[in-house]
Amino acid sequence: MAKLSELQTLYLDKNDIKAPGATALAPALANMTDLRKFEIGENSILPEGAKAIAPSFEEMARLNALLMAGNCIGDKGAKALAQGIAGCLELQTLRLVVNNIGPAGIGALSHVLAKMTQLEVMRLNGNSFEDRGMVMLGSSCSKMT
């Protein structure tokens, strides 16, 4: 197998991974600096798991697809994720479906998404960011060039 730093795609969806599993994954994930696509959907990693893996994305400048549907990351996890993906300017696909993200979480993500000029697909359905969150998201989307 190639070096971990050369891995380009990692699929971990539907493996019953919880927060402790995501926390255990974080150190290895941080070494996957060439990762282009990361899928960890339908695992219920919760806010704690999202907070554990989010710093890893800071090292992944080439990440172009982040698929984390069905993990119940909530506002705390979304805020951590926003910080982690801020430098992922090649991101083309972001899927955070069914994650219990409210207005505070979508607000944090909105600030980062406005800078993502390569973004082509953004799936946020099944969350609970309400009208307040939609106003923030709409404002950020209008700034996308």
C-alpha positions as CSV (number, residue, x, y, z in Angstrom):
1,M,0.0,0.0,0.0
2,A,1.1,3.6,-0.7
3,K,2.0,5.9,2.1
4,L,-1.0,7.2,4.1
5,S,-0.1,10.7,2.9
6,E,-0.7,9.6,-0.7
7,L,-4.2,8.2,-0.1
8,Q,-6.7,10.1,-2.3
9,T,-10.1,8.6,-1.4
10,L,-11.5,7.2,1.8
11,Y,-14.9,5.8,2.3
12,L,-16.1,5.0,5.8
13,D,-19.8,5.4,5.5
14,K,-22.3,3.1,7.3
15,N,-19.8,1.5,9.7
16,D,-21.4,2.4,13.0
17,I,-18.6,4.7,13.8
18,K,-19.3,6.9,16.9
19,A,-17.4,9.7,18.6
20,P,-14.7,7.4,20.0
21,G,-14.0,5.9,16.6
22,A,-13.8,9.3,15.0
23,T,-11.4,10.4,17.7
24,A,-9.3,7.3,17.1
25,L,-9.3,8.1,13.4
26,A,-8.2,11.7,13.7
27,P,-4.4,11.2,14.0
28,A,-4.3,9.0,10.9
29,L,-6.6,11.4,9.0
30,A,-4.3,14.3,9.8
31,N,-1.5,12.4,7.8
32,M,-3.7,12.0,4.7
33,T,-2.6,15.3,3.3
34,D,-3.3,14.3,-0.3
35,L,-6.9,13.2,0.4
36,R,-9.4,14.4,-2.3
37,K,-12.6,12.6,-1.2
38,F,-13.6,11.7,2.3
39,E,-16.9,10.0,3.0
40,I,-18.0,9.2,6.6
41,G,-21.7,9.3,6.3
42,E,-24.4,7.7,8.4
43,N,-22.2,6.9,11.4
44,S,-23.5,9.2,14.2
45,I,-20.1,10.6,15.1
46,L,-21.9,13.4,17.0
47,P,-20.4,16.8,17.8
48,E,-17.5,15.2,19.7
49,G,-16.4,13.1,16.7
50,A,-16.7,16.1,14.3
51,K,-14.6,18.2,16.6
52,A,-12.0,15.5,16.7
53,I,-11.6,15.1,13.0
54,A,-12.2,18.7,11.9
55,P,-8.5,19.9,12.5
56,S,-7.4,17.2,10.1
57,F,-9.0,19.0,7.2
58,E,-6.7,22.0,7.8
59,E,-3.9,19.8,6.2
60,M,-6.0,18.8,3.2
61,A,-5.7,21.7,0.8
62,R,-6.7,19.5,-2.2
63,L,-9.9,18.0,-0.6
64,N,-12.6,18.4,-3.2
65,A,-15.5,16.3,-1.7
66,L,-16.5,16.1,2.0
67,L,-19.5,13.8,2.6
68,M,-20.6,13.6,6.2
69,A,-24.4,13.0,6.0
70,G,-26.3,11.5,8.9
71,N,-23.8,12.1,11.7
72,C,-25.8,14.3,14.1
73,I,-22.9,16.8,14.4
74,G,-25.1,19.7,15.5
75,D,-24.0,23.3,15.8
76,K,-20.9,22.5,17.8
77,G,-19.7,20.0,15.2
78,A,-20.6,22.3,12.3
79,K,-18.6,25.2,13.9
80,A,-15.5,22.9,14.3
81,L,-16.0,21.7,10.7
82,A,-16.2,25.3,9.5
83,Q,-12.8,26.0,11.0
84,G,-11.3,22.8,9.7
85,I,-12.4,23.3,6.0
86,A,-11.6,27.0,5.8
87,G,-8.4,26.3,3.8
88,C,-10.0,23.6,1.6
89,L,-10.5,26.1,-1.3
90,E,-10.7,23.3,-3.9
91,L,-13.8,21.9,-2.2
92,Q,-16.4,21.1,-4.9
93,T,-18.9,19.0,-3.0
94,L,-20.1,19.4,0.6
95,R,-22.8,17.1,1.9
96,L,-24.0,17.6,5.4
97,V,-27.5,16.2,5.1
98,V,-29.3,15.2,8.4
99,N,-26.9,16.5,10.9
100,N,-29.1,18.5,13.2
101,I,-27.3,21.7,12.2
102,G,-29.1,24.8,13.6
103,P,-28.8,28.5,12.9
104,A,-25.5,28.9,14.8
105,G,-23.8,26.0,12.9
106,I,-25.0,27.1,9.5
107,G,-23.9,30.7,10.4
108,A,-20.3,29.4,11.0
109,L,-20.3,27.4,7.8
110,S,-21.8,30.3,5.8
111,H,-18.8,32.5,6.5
112,V,-16.4,29.8,5.2
113,L,-18.6,28.8,2.2
114,A,-18.6,32.3,0.8
115,K,-14.8,31.9,0.1
116,M,-15.2,28.5,-1.7
117,T,-15.2,29.5,-5.3
118,Q,-15.0,25.9,-6.6
119,L,-18.1,24.7,-4.8
120,E,-20.5,23.0,-7.2
121,V,-22.7,20.8,-4.9
122,M,-23.9,21.7,-1.5
123,R,-26.4,19.5,0.2
124,L,-27.7,20.7,3.6
125,N,-31.2,19.2,3.6
126,G,-32.6,17.5,6.7
127,N,-31.1,20.0,9.2
128,S,-32.9,22.6,11.4
129,F,-31.3,26.0,10.6
130,E,-34.6,27.7,10.1
131,D,-35.2,31.1,8.6
132,R,-32.4,32.7,10.6
133,G,-29.9,30.2,9.2
134,M,-31.3,30.6,5.7
135,V,-30.7,34.3,5.8
136,M,-27.1,33.8,6.7
137,L,-26.6,31.1,4.1
138,G,-28.3,33.2,1.5
139,S,-26.1,36.1,2.2
140,S,-23.0,34.0,1.9
141,C,-24.2,32.4,-1.3
142,S,-24.8,35.8,-2.9
143,K,-21.1,36.6,-2.2
144,M,-19.8,33.5,-4.0
145,T,-18.2,34.3,-7.3
